Amino acid sequence: MQTSSNPTPAKPEKLLRLPEVESLTGLKKSSIYAGMKASPPTFPHCVRLSVRAVAWRESDIATWQAQRQQGGGQ
């Protein structure tokens, strides 16, 4: 008899909207978008949800914060 393993589905990534990102980072909208446009980017890029809605992956924001705490960010 063959045993099949049912892998648990991956937990979906939490997406954060702009007010949450501003609250977590202490940055305002203009600084967030300027960081995304910088060369090289100094802030994680957003994910487009619709024509007028964007969000950021929670893991990307957490990684960005960790890098800043280690002195790797500006």
mmCIF file as gemmi writes it, N, C-alpha and C atoms, coordinates in Angstrom:
data_model
loop_
_atom_site.group_PDB
_atom_site.id
_atom_site.type_symbol
_atom_site.label_atom_id
_atom_site.label_alt_id
_atom_site.label_comp_id
_atom_site.label_asym_id
_atom_site.label_entity_id
_atom_site.label_seq_id
_atom_site.pdbx_PDB_ins_code
_atom_site.Cartn_x
_atom_site.Cartn_y
_atom_site.Cartn_z
_atom_site.occupancy
_atom_site.B_iso_or_equiv
_atom_site.pdbx_formal_charge
_atom_site.auth_seq_id
_atom_site.auth_asym_id
_atom_site.pdbx_PDB_model_num
ATOM 1 N N . MET Axp A 1 ? 0.829 -1.178 0 1 0 ? 1 A 1
ATOM 2 C CA . MET Axp A 1 ? 0 0 0 1 0 ? 1 A 1
ATOM 3 C C . MET Axp A 1 ? 0.874 1.243 0 1 0 ? 1 A 1
ATOM 4 N N . GLN Axp A 2 ? 0.525 2.148 -0.826 1 0 ? 2 A 1
ATOM 5 C CA . GLN Axp A 2 ? 1.313 3.366 -0.963 1 0 ? 2 A 1
ATOM 6 C C . GLN Axp A 2 ? 0.722 4.463 -0.077 1 0 ? 2 A 1
ATOM 7 N N . THR Axp A 3 ? 1.589 5.103 0.656 1 0 ? 3 A 1
ATOM 8 C CA . THR Axp A 3 ? 1.144 6.188 1.529 1 0 ? 3 A 1
ATOM 9 C C . THR Axp A 3 ? 1.371 7.508 0.816 1 0 ? 3 A 1
ATOM 10 N N . SER Axp A 4 ? 0.345 8.288 0.755 1 0 ? 4 A 1
ATOM 11 C CA . SER Axp A 4 ? 0.52 9.601 0.131 1 0 ? 4 A 1
ATOM 12 C C . SER Axp A 4 ? 0.526 10.655 1.222 1 0 ? 4 A 1
ATOM 13 N N . SER Axp A 5 ? 1.446 11.565 1.076 1 0 ? 5 A 1
ATOM 14 C CA . SER Axp A 5 ? 1.498 12.649 2.058 1 0 ? 5 A 1
ATOM 15 C C . SER Axp A 5 ? 0.768 13.844 1.475 1 0 ? 5 A 1
ATOM 16 N N . ASN Axp A 6 ? -0.061 14.419 2.279 1 0 ? 6 A 1
ATOM 17 C CA . ASN Axp A 6 ? -0.781 15.614 1.858 1 0 ? 6 A 1
ATOM 18 C C . ASN Axp A 6 ? -0.072 16.822 2.429 1 0 ? 6 A 1
ATOM 19 N N . PRO Axp A 7 ? 0.747 17.471 1.604 1 0 ? 7 A 1
ATOM 20 C CA . PRO Axp A 7 ? 1.438 18.653 2.129 1 0 ? 7 A 1
ATOM 21 C C . PRO Axp A 7 ? 0.429 19.748 2.454 1 0 ? 7 A 1
ATOM 22 N N . THR Axp A 8 ? 0.7 20.422 3.54 1 0 ? 8 A 1
ATOM 23 C CA . THR Axp A 8 ? -0.183 21.523 3.911 1 0 ? 8 A 1
ATOM 24 C C . THR Axp A 8 ? 0 22.654 2.917 1 0 ? 8 A 1
ATOM 25 N N . PRO Axp A 9 ? -1.087 23.249 2.51 1 0 ? 9 A 1
ATOM 26 C CA . PRO Axp A 9 ? -0.945 24.364 1.576 1 0 ? 9 A 1
ATOM 27 C C . PRO Axp A 9 ? -0.166 25.507 2.216 1 0 ? 9 A 1
ATOM 28 N N . ALA Axp A 10 ? 0.607 26.17 1.399 1 0 ? 10 A 1
ATOM 29 C CA . ALA Axp A 10 ? 1.405 27.289 1.904 1 0 ? 10 A 1
ATOM 30 C C . ALA Axp A 10 ? 0.483 28.39 2.404 1 0 ? 10 A 1
ATOM 31 N N . LYS Axp A 11 ? 0.87 28.973 3.525 1 0 ? 11 A 1
ATOM 32 C CA . LYS Axp A 11 ? 0.086 30.069 4.085 1 0 ? 11 A 1
ATOM 33 C C . LYS Axp A 11 ? 0.239 31.274 3.159 1 0 ? 11 A 1
ATOM 34 N N . PRO Axp A 12 ? -0.872 31.872 2.761 1 0 ? 12 A 1
ATOM 35 C CA . PRO Axp A 12 ? -0.757 33.024 1.861 1 0 ? 12 A 1
ATOM 36 C C . PRO Axp A 12 ? -0.015 34.178 2.521 1 0 ? 12 A 1
ATOM 37 N N . GLU Axp A 13 ? 0.752 34.857 1.733 1 0 ? 13 A 1
ATOM 38 C CA . GLU Axp A 13 ? 1.53 36.005 2.203 1 0 ? 13 A 1
ATOM 39 C C . GLU Axp A 13 ? 0.591 37.137 2.595 1 0 ? 13 A 1
ATOM 40 N N . LYS Axp A 14 ? 0.831 37.728 3.754 1 0 ? 14 A 1
ATOM 41 C CA . LYS Axp A 14 ? 0.01 38.865 4.171 1 0 ? 14 A 1
ATOM 42 C C . LYS Axp A 14 ? 0.46 40.097 3.396 1 0 ? 14 A 1
ATOM 43 N N . LEU Axp A 15 ? -0.513 40.822 2.886 1 0 ? 15 A 1
ATOM 44 C CA . LEU Axp A 15 ? -0.231 42.049 2.15 1 0 ? 15 A 1
ATOM 45 C C . LEU Axp A 15 ? -0.629 43.244 3 1 0 ? 15 A 1
ATOM 46 N N . LEU Axp A 16 ? 0.23 44.247 3.008 1 0 ? 16 A 1
ATOM 47 C CA . LEU Axp A 16 ? 0.008 45.451 3.802 1 0 ? 16 A 1
ATOM 48 C C . LEU Axp A 16 ? -0.301 46.616 2.883 1 0 ? 16 A 1
ATOM 49 N N . ARG Axp A 17 ? -1.342 47.357 3.206 1 0 ? 17 A 1
ATOM 50 C CA . ARG Axp A 17 ? -1.686 48.551 2.438 1 0 ? 17 A 1
ATOM 51 C C . ARG Axp A 17 ? -0.865 49.723 2.961 1 0 ? 17 A 1
ATOM 52 N N . LEU Axp A 18 ? -0.886 50.827 2.242 1 0 ? 18 A 1
ATOM 53 C CA . LEU Axp A 18 ? -0.039 51.979 2.539 1 0 ? 18 A 1
ATOM 54 C C . LEU Axp A 18 ? -0.137 52.468 3.989 1 0 ? 18 A 1
ATOM 55 N N . PRO Axp A 19 ? -1.33 52.645 4.568 1 0 ? 19 A 1
ATOM 56 C CA . PRO Axp A 19 ? -1.371 53.124 5.957 1 0 ? 19 A 1
ATOM 57 C C . PRO Axp A 19 ? -0.643 52.197 6.939 1 0 ? 19 A 1
ATOM 58 N N . GLU Axp A 20 ? -0.729 50.878 6.708 1 0 ? 20 A 1
ATOM 59 C CA . GLU Axp A 20 ? -0.023 49.93 7.572 1 0 ? 20 A 1
ATOM 60 C C . GLU Axp A 20 ? 1.486 50.047 7.385 1 0 ? 20 A 1
ATOM 61 N N . VAL Axp A 21 ? 1.92 50.188 6.133 1 0 ? 21 A 1
ATOM 62 C CA . VAL Axp A 21 ? 3.351 50.322 5.845 1 0 ? 21 A 1
ATOM 63 C C . VAL Axp A 21 ? 3.886 51.603 6.473 1 0 ? 21 A 1
ATOM 64 N N . GLU Axp A 22 ? 3.138 52.695 6.353 1 0 ? 22 A 1
ATOM 65 C CA . GLU Axp A 22 ? 3.549 53.958 6.975 1 0 ? 22 A 1
ATOM 66 C C . GLU Axp A 22 ? 3.678 53.793 8.483 1 0 ? 22 A 1
ATOM 67 N N . SER Axp A 23 ? 2.732 53.113 9.09 1 0 ? 23 A 1
ATOM 68 C CA . SER Axp A 23 ? 2.743 52.911 10.536 1 0 ? 23 A 1
ATOM 69 C C . SER Axp A 23 ? 3.924 52.046 10.975 1 0 ? 23 A 1
ATOM 70 N N . LEU Axp A 24 ? 4.191 50.979 10.241 1 0 ? 24 A 1
ATOM 71 C CA . LEU Axp A 24 ? 5.28 50.067 10.598 1 0 ? 24 A 1
ATOM 72 C C . LEU Axp A 24 ? 6.661 50.676 10.389 1 0 ? 24 A 1
ATOM 73 N N . THR Axp A 25 ? 6.803 51.484 9.346 1 0 ? 25 A 1
ATOM 74 C CA . THR Axp A 25 ? 8.127 51.995 8.985 1 0 ? 25 A 1
ATOM 75 C C . THR Axp A 25 ? 8.412 53.387 9.52 1 0 ? 25 A 1
ATOM 76 N N . GLY Axp A 26 ? 7.364 54.141 9.826 1 0 ? 26 A 1
ATOM 77 C CA . GLY Axp A 26 ? 7.557 55.528 10.236 1 0 ? 26 A 1
ATOM 78 C C . GLY Axp A 26 ? 7.805 56.455 9.064 1 0 ? 26 A 1
ATOM 79 N N . LEU Axp A 27 ? 7.65 55.938 7.846 1 0 ? 27 A 1
ATOM 80 C CA . LEU Axp A 27 ? 7.846 56.745 6.643 1 0 ? 27 A 1
ATOM 81 C C . LEU Axp A 27 ? 6.506 57.214 6.106 1 0 ? 27 A 1
ATOM 82 N N . LYS Axp A 28 ? 6.531 58.296 5.383 1 0 ? 28 A 1
ATOM 83 C CA . LYS Axp A 28 ? 5.337 58.801 4.716 1 0 ? 28 A 1
ATOM 84 C C . LYS Axp A 28 ? 5.337 58.334 3.262 1 0 ? 28 A 1
ATOM 85 N N . LYS Axp A 29 ? 4.197 58.493 2.612 1 0 ? 29 A 1
ATOM 86 C CA . LYS Axp A 29 ? 3.996 58.028 1.241 1 0 ? 29 A 1
ATOM 87 C C . LYS Axp A 29 ? 5.097 58.497 0.294 1 0 ? 29 A 1
ATOM 88 N N . SER Axp A 30 ? 5.458 59.77 0.366 1 0 ? 30 A 1
ATOM 89 C CA . SER Axp A 30 ? 6.455 60.307 -0.566 1 0 ? 30 A 1
ATOM 90 C C . SER Axp A 30 ? 7.814 59.638 -0.379 1 0 ? 30 A 1
ATOM 91 N N . SER Axp A 31 ? 8.196 59.357 0.86 1 0 ? 31 A 1
ATOM 92 C CA . SER Axp A 31 ? 9.481 58.697 1.126 1 0 ? 31 A 1
ATOM 93 C C . SER Axp A 31 ? 9.465 57.247 0.666 1 0 ? 31 A 1
ATOM 94 N N . ILE Axp A 32 ? 8.344 56.583 0.847 1 0 ? 32 A 1
ATOM 95 C CA . ILE Axp A 32 ? 8.215 55.188 0.415 1 0 ? 32 A 1
ATOM 96 C C . ILE Axp A 32 ? 8.368 55.093 -1.101 1 0 ? 32 A 1
ATOM 97 N N . TYR Axp A 33 ? 7.639 55.935 -1.827 1 0 ? 33 A 1
ATOM 98 C CA . TYR Axp A 33 ? 7.709 55.892 -3.292 1 0 ? 33 A 1
ATOM 99 C C . TYR Axp A 33 ? 9.069 56.366 -3.809 1 0 ? 33 A 1
ATOM 100 N N . ALA Axp A 34 ? 9.676 57.327 -3.139 1 0 ? 34 A 1
ATOM 101 C CA . ALA Axp A 34 ? 11.019 57.769 -3.539 1 0 ? 34 A 1
ATOM 102 C C . ALA Axp A 34 ? 12.019 56.63 -3.357 1 0 ? 34 A 1
ATOM 103 N N . GLY Axp A 35 ? 11.892 55.878 -2.276 1 0 ? 35 A 1
ATOM 104 C CA . GLY Axp A 35 ? 12.772 54.734 -2.04 1 0 ? 35 A 1
ATOM 105 C C . GLY Axp A 35 ? 12.601 53.648 -3.08 1 0 ? 35 A 1
ATOM 106 N N . MET Axp A 36 ? 11.378 53.464 -3.55 1 0 ? 36 A 1
ATOM 107 C CA . MET Axp A 36 ? 11.128 52.47 -4.593 1 0 ? 36 A 1
ATOM 108 C C . MET Axp A 36 ? 11.731 52.902 -5.926 1 0 ? 36 A 1
ATOM 109 N N . LYS Axp A 37 ? 11.748 54.216 -6.195 1 0 ? 37 A 1
ATOM 110 C CA . LYS Axp A 37 ? 12.256 54.734 -7.471 1 0 ? 37 A 1
ATOM 111 C C . LYS Axp A 37 ? 13.769 54.917 -7.479 1 0 ? 37 A 1
ATOM 112 N N . ALA Axp A 38 ? 14.39 54.92 -6.307 1 0 ? 38 A 1
ATOM 113 C CA . ALA Axp A 38 ? 15.833 55.159 -6.22 1 0 ? 38 A 1
ATOM 114 C C . ALA Axp A 38 ? 16.592 54.088 -7.004 1 0 ? 38 A 1
ATOM 115 N N . SER Axp A 39 ? 17.797 54.436 -7.407 1 0 ? 39 A 1
ATOM 116 C CA . SER Axp A 39 ? 18.644 53.485 -8.12 1 0 ? 39 A 1
ATOM 117 C C . SER Axp A 39 ? 19.947 53.32 -7.356 1 0 ? 39 A 1
ATOM 118 N N . PRO Axp A 40 ? 20.166 52.21 -6.695 1 0 ? 40 A 1
ATOM 119 C CA . PRO Axp A 40 ? 19.288 51.054 -6.527 1 0 ? 40 A 1
ATOM 120 C C . PRO Axp A 40 ? 18.16 51.364 -5.542 1 0 ? 40 A 1
ATOM 121 N N . PRO Axp A 41 ? 17.055 50.623 -5.63 1 0 ? 41 A 1
ATOM 122 C CA . PRO Axp A 41 ? 15.928 50.876 -4.733 1 0 ? 41 A 1
ATOM 123 C C . PRO Axp A 41 ? 16.327 50.728 -3.265 1 0 ? 41 A 1
ATOM 124 N N . THR Axp A 42 ? 15.831 51.633 -2.445 1 0 ? 42 A 1
ATOM 125 C CA . THR Axp A 42 ? 16.12 51.575 -1.011 1 0 ? 42 A 1
ATOM 126 C C . THR Axp A 42 ? 14.89 51.156 -0.217 1 0 ? 42 A 1
ATOM 127 N N . PHE Axp A 43 ? 13.806 50.826 -0.916 1 0 ? 43 A 1
ATOM 128 C CA . PHE Axp A 43 ? 12.581 50.365 -0.269 1 0 ? 43 A 1
ATOM 129 C C . PHE Axp A 43 ? 11.954 49.292 -1.153 1 0 ? 43 A 1
ATOM 130 N N . PRO Axp A 44 ? 11.347 48.263 -0.556 1 0 ? 44 A 1
ATOM 131 C CA . PRO Axp A 44 ? 10.752 47.181 -1.36 1 0 ? 44 A 1
ATOM 132 C C . PRO Axp A 44 ? 9.663 47.688 -2.306 1 0 ? 44 A 1
ATOM 133 N N . HIS Axp A 45 ? 9.582 47.052 -3.453 1 0 ? 45 A 1
ATOM 134 C CA . HIS Axp A 45 ? 8.547 47.408 -4.427 1 0 ? 45 A 1
ATOM 135 C C . HIS Axp A 45 ? 7.199 46.852 -3.993 1 0 ? 45 A 1
ATOM 136 N N . CYS Axp A 46 ? 6.168 47.508 -4.441 1 0 ? 46 A 1
ATOM 137 C CA . CYS Axp A 46 ? 4.806 47.105 -4.101 1 0 ? 46 A 1
ATOM 138 C C . CYS Axp A 46 ? 4.292 46.07 -5.097 1 0 ? 46 A 1
ATOM 139 N N . VAL Axp A 47 ? 3.173 45.469 -4.731 1 0 ? 47 A 1
ATOM 140 C CA . VAL Axp A 47 ? 2.463 44.52 -5.577 1 0 ? 47 A 1
ATOM 141 C C . VAL Axp A 47 ? 1.169 45.198 -6.004 1 0 ? 47 A 1
ATOM 142 N N . ARG Axp A 48 ? 0.893 45.212 -7.288 1 0 ? 48 A 1
ATOM 143 C CA . ARG Axp A 48 ? -0.328 45.856 -7.776 1 0 ? 48 A 1
ATOM 144 C C . ARG Axp A 48 ? -1.502 44.901 -7.581 1 0 ? 48 A 1
ATOM 145 N N . LEU Axp A 49 ? -2.518 45.364 -6.862 1 0 ? 49 A 1
ATOM 146 C CA . LEU Axp A 49 ? -3.72 44.571 -6.62 1 0 ? 49 A 1
ATOM 147 C C . LEU Axp A 49 ? -4.796 44.854 -7.661 1 0 ? 49 A 1
ATOM 148 N N . SER Axp A 50 ? -4.866 46.088 -8.101 1 0 ? 50 A 1
ATOM 149 C CA . SER Axp A 50 ? -5.812 46.496 -9.138 1 0 ? 50 A 1
ATOM 150 C C . SER Axp A 50 ? -5.27 47.777 -9.757 1 0 ? 50 A 1
ATOM 151 N N . VAL Axp A 51 ? -6.043 48.398 -10.585 1 0 ? 51 A 1
ATOM 152 C CA . VAL Axp A 51 ? -5.597 49.616 -11.257 1 0 ? 51 A 1
ATOM 153 C C . VAL Axp A 51 ? -5.219 50.698 -10.244 1 0 ? 51 A 1
ATOM 154 N N . ARG Axp A 52 ? -5.982 50.8 -9.161 1 0 ? 52 A 1
ATOM 155 C CA . ARG Axp A 52 ? -5.749 51.875 -8.19 1 0 ? 52 A 1
ATOM 156 C C . ARG Axp A 52 ? -5.297 51.395 -6.82 1 0 ? 52 A 1
ATOM 157 N N . ALA Axp A 53 ? -4.978 50.119 -6.677 1 0 ? 53 A 1
ATOM 158 C CA . ALA Axp A 53 ? -4.622 49.597 -5.357 1 0 ? 53 A 1
ATOM 159 C C . ALA Axp A 53 ? -3.298 48.841 -5.401 1 0 ? 53 A 1
ATOM 160 N N . VAL Axp A 54 ? -2.432 49.156 -4.444 1 0 ? 54 A 1
ATOM 161 C CA . VAL Axp A 54 ? -1.165 48.448 -4.293 1 0 ? 54 A 1
ATOM 162 C C . VAL Axp A 54 ? -1.008 48.027 -2.836 1 0 ? 54 A 1
ATOM 163 N N . ALA Axp A 55 ? -0.112 47.082 -2.622 1 0 ? 55 A 1
ATOM 164 C CA . ALA Axp A 55 ? 0.192 46.622 -1.27 1 0 ? 55 A 1
ATOM 165 C C . ALA Axp A 55 ? 1.631 46.127 -1.263 1 0 ? 55 A 1
ATOM 166 N N . TRP Axp A 56 ? 2.162 45.916 -0.079 1 0 ? 56 A 1
ATOM 167 C CA . TRP Axp A 56 ? 3.516 45.409 0.084 1 0 ? 56 A 1
ATOM 168 C C . TRP Axp A 56 ? 3.448 44.089 0.82 1 0 ? 56 A 1
ATOM 169 N N . ARG Axp A 57 ? 4.343 43.158 0.46 1 0 ? 57 A 1
ATOM 170 C CA . ARG Axp A 57 ? 4.417 41.884 1.174 1 0 ? 57 A 1
ATOM 171 C C . ARG Axp A 57 ? 4.975 42.146 2.573 1 0 ? 57 A 1
ATOM 172 N N . GLU Axp A 58 ? 4.322 41.583 3.566 1 0 ? 58 A 1
ATOM 173 C CA . GLU Axp A 58 ? 4.76 41.765 4.946 1 0 ? 58 A 1
ATOM 174 C C . GLU Axp A 58 ? 6.199 41.286 5.131 1 0 ? 58 A 1
ATOM 175 N N . SER Axp A 59 ? 6.561 40.186 4.467 1 0 ? 59 A 1
ATOM 176 C CA . SER Axp A 59 ? 7.917 39.656 4.591 1 0 ? 59 A 1
ATOM 177 C C . SER Axp A 59 ? 8.95 40.613 3.996 1 0 ? 59 A 1
ATOM 178 N N . ASP Axp A 60 ? 8.609 41.308 2.913 1 0 ? 60 A 1
ATOM 179 C CA . ASP Axp A 60 ? 9.53 42.284 2.319 1 0 ? 60 A 1
ATOM 180 C C . ASP Axp A 60 ? 9.777 43.448 3.272 1 0 ? 60 A 1
ATOM 181 N N . ILE Axp A 61 ? 8.721 43.903 3.944 1 0 ? 61 A 1
ATOM 182 C CA . ILE Axp A 61 ? 8.86 45.011 4.891 1 0 ? 61 A 1
ATOM 183 C C . ILE Axp A 61 ? 9.683 44.562 6.095 1 0 ? 61 A 1
ATOM 184 N N . ALA Axp A 62 ? 9.442 43.342 6.578 1 0 ? 62 A 1
ATOM 185 C CA . ALA Axp A 62 ? 10.199 42.822 7.72 1 0 ? 62 A 1
ATOM 186 C C . ALA Axp A 62 ? 11.682 42.685 7.372 1 0 ? 62 A 1
ATOM 187 N N . THR Axp A 63 ? 11.984 42.209 6.169 1 0 ? 63 A 1
ATOM 188 C CA . THR Axp A 63 ? 13.379 42.085 5.721 1 0 ? 63 A 1
ATOM 189 C C . THR Axp A 63 ? 14.024 43.459 5.622 1 0 ? 63 A 1
ATOM 190 N N . TRP Axp A 64 ? 13.311 44.419 5.074 1 0 ? 64 A 1
ATOM 191 C CA . TRP Axp A 64 ? 13.82 45.789 4.951 1 0 ? 64 A 1
ATOM 192 C C . TRP Axp A 64 ? 14.128 46.365 6.33 1 0 ? 64 A 1
ATOM 193 N N . GLN Axp A 65 ? 13.227 46.146 7.294 1 0 ? 65 A 1
ATOM 194 C CA . GLN Axp A 65 ? 13.441 46.656 8.649 1 0 ? 65 A 1
ATOM 195 C C . GLN Axp A 65 ? 14.656 45.998 9.293 1 0 ? 65 A 1
ATOM 196 N N . ALA Axp A 66 ? 14.816 44.697 9.099 1 0 ? 66 A 1
ATOM 197 C CA . ALA Axp A 66 ? 15.961 43.986 9.668 1 0 ? 66 A 1
ATOM 198 C C . ALA Axp A 66 ? 17.27 44.506 9.081 1 0 ? 66 A 1
ATOM 199 N N . GLN Axp A 67 ? 17.295 44.771 7.779 1 0 ? 67 A 1
ATOM 200 C CA . GLN Axp A 67 ? 18.502 45.296 7.141 1 0 ? 67 A 1
ATOM 201 C C . GLN Axp A 67 ? 18.842 46.678 7.677 1 0 ? 67 A 1
ATOM 202 N N . ARG Axp A 68 ? 17.832 47.507 7.906 1 0 ? 68 A 1
ATOM 203 C CA . ARG Axp A 68 ? 18.07 48.85 8.456 1 0 ? 68 A 1
ATOM 204 C C . ARG Axp A 68 ? 18.624 48.77 9.873 1 0 ? 68 A 1
ATOM 205 N N . GLN Axp A 69 ? 18.12 47.829 10.67 1 0 ? 69 A 1
ATOM 206 C CA . GLN Axp A 69 ? 18.592 47.681 12.043 1 0 ? 69 A 1
ATOM 207 C C . GLN Axp A 69 ? 20.042 47.212 12.074 1 0 ? 69 A 1
ATOM 208 N N . GLN Axp A 70 ? 20.445 46.458 11.054 1 0 ? 70 A 1
ATOM 209 C CA . GLN Axp A 70 ? 21.818 45.975 10.971 1 0 ? 70 A 1
ATOM 210 C C . GLN Axp A 70 ? 22.74 46.997 10.321 1 0 ? 70 A 1
ATOM 211 N N . GLY Axp A 71 ? 22.186 48.138 9.951 1 0 ? 71 A 1
ATOM 212 C CA . GLY Axp A 71 ? 23 49.178 9.33 1 0 ? 71 A 1
ATOM 213 C C . GLY Axp A 71 ? 23.146 49.022 7.837 1 0 ? 71 A 1
ATOM 214 N N . GLY Axp A 72 ? 22.351 48.148 7.222 1 0 ? 72 A 1
ATOM 215 C CA . GLY Axp A 72 ? 22.458 47.924 5.79 1 0 ? 72 A 1
ATOM 216 C C . GLY Axp A 72 ? 21.602 48.841 4.956 1 0 ? 72 A 1
ATOM 217 N N . GLY Axp A 73 ? 20.774 49.654 5.59 1 0 ? 73 A 1
ATOM 218 C CA . GLY Axp A 73 ? 19.892 50.537 4.832 1 0 ? 73 A 1
ATOM 219 C C . GLY Axp A 73 ? 20.165 51.977 5.16 1 0 ? 73 A 1
ATOM 220 N N . GLN Axp A 74 ? 19.459 52.851 4.481 1 0 ? 74 A 1
ATOM 221 C CA . GLN Axp A 74 ? 19.659 54.272 4.729 1 0 ? 74 A 1
ATOM 222 C C . GLN Axp A 74 ? 18.439 54.882 5.328 1 0 ? 74 A 1
